[in-house]
Amino acid sequence: MNTETVARFDRSKVYVVYCDGIGCNASTKGAYKLALLGFRAKELLGGLDWWRRDGHPVTVSHELNSLYSHPRARARVRVGIRSGR
């Protein structure tokens, strides 16, 4: 993650970074890198595993940014699946 890869990110938003579960530290590293680049970032502790176990809804899409127009998307974790990197 660098200034080029986040160039289109909206700096007015807070980004919630998460992993699949508690055994992964990629979300910690991602939130840290976003913060170093000047973004407001939070880590979803426990990842999607704990989110689901607590009974919270998850909306999944295979199209990048397709969930942002959903009227109740703010109350859900948005999962965008990308192939490749």
C-alpha positions as CSV (number, residue, x, y, z in Angstrom):
1,M,0.0,0.0,0.0
2,N,1.4,3.4,-1.0
3,T,0.3,6.8,-2.2
4,E,-0.4,5.5,-5.7
5,T,-2.6,2.6,-4.6
6,V,-4.7,4.8,-2.3
7,A,-4.9,7.9,-4.6
8,R,-8.6,7.4,-5.3
9,F,-9.5,6.8,-1.6
10,D,-11.8,9.4,0.0
11,R,-9.9,11.1,2.8
12,S,-13.1,12.3,4.4
13,K,-14.1,8.7,5.2
14,V,-13.1,6.3,8.0
15,Y,-11.9,3.0,6.7
16,V,-12.6,-0.2,8.7
17,V,-10.0,-2.8,8.0
18,Y,-10.6,-6.5,8.8
19,C,-9.3,-10.0,8.4
20,D,-11.1,-13.3,8.3
21,G,-10.4,-14.0,11.9
22,I,-8.4,-13.5,15.1
23,G,-5.4,-15.4,13.8
24,C,-4.6,-12.9,11.1
25,N,-2.7,-9.6,11.6
26,A,-3.1,-8.2,8.1
27,S,-5.9,-5.9,9.3
28,T,-3.6,-4.4,11.9
29,K,-0.9,-3.8,9.3
30,G,-3.4,-2.4,6.8
31,A,-4.9,0.1,9.4
32,Y,-1.4,1.2,10.4
33,K,-0.4,1.8,6.8
34,L,-3.5,3.7,6.1
35,A,-2.9,5.9,9.2
36,L,0.7,6.5,8.1
37,L,-0.7,7.7,4.7
38,G,-3.0,10.2,6.5
39,F,-6.3,8.3,6.5
40,R,-8.6,7.6,9.4
41,A,-8.6,3.9,9.9
42,K,-10.1,1.5,12.4
43,E,-9.5,-2.3,12.9
44,L,-12.4,-4.6,13.2
45,L,-11.1,-6.8,16.1
46,G,-11.8,-10.5,15.6
47,G,-12.4,-9.9,11.9
48,L,-15.4,-11.2,10.0
49,D,-15.4,-14.4,12.1
50,W,-16.3,-12.6,15.3
51,W,-18.6,-10.2,13.5
52,R,-20.6,-13.2,12.2
53,R,-20.5,-15.0,15.5
54,D,-22.0,-11.9,17.2
55,G,-24.9,-12.2,14.7
56,H,-24.2,-9.1,12.6
57,P,-25.2,-9.0,9.0
58,V,-22.7,-9.3,6.1
59,T,-23.5,-8.3,2.5
60,V,-21.2,-9.8,-0.1
61,S,-20.5,-8.6,-3.6
62,H,-18.1,-9.6,-6.4
63,E,-18.3,-6.2,-8.0
64,L,-16.0,-3.5,-6.7
65,N,-18.0,-0.6,-5.0
66,S,-21.4,-2.2,-5.8
67,L,-22.6,-2.1,-2.2
68,Y,-22.2,1.7,-1.7
69,S,-25.6,2.4,-3.2
70,H,-27.5,0.0,-0.9
71,P,-29.7,2.1,1.4
72,R,-28.8,0.2,4.5
73,A,-25.1,-0.4,3.6
74,R,-23.8,1.8,6.4
75,A,-25.1,-0.7,9.0
76,R,-23.3,-3.6,7.5
77,V,-19.8,-4.8,6.8
78,R,-19.1,-4.4,3.1
79,V,-17.2,-7.2,1.6
80,G,-15.7,-6.7,-1.8
81,I,-14.1,-9.7,-3.4
82,R,-11.2,-9.0,-5.8
83,S,-9.3,-11.6,-7.7
84,G,-5.6,-11.2,-8.1
85,R,-3.4,-9.3,-5.7
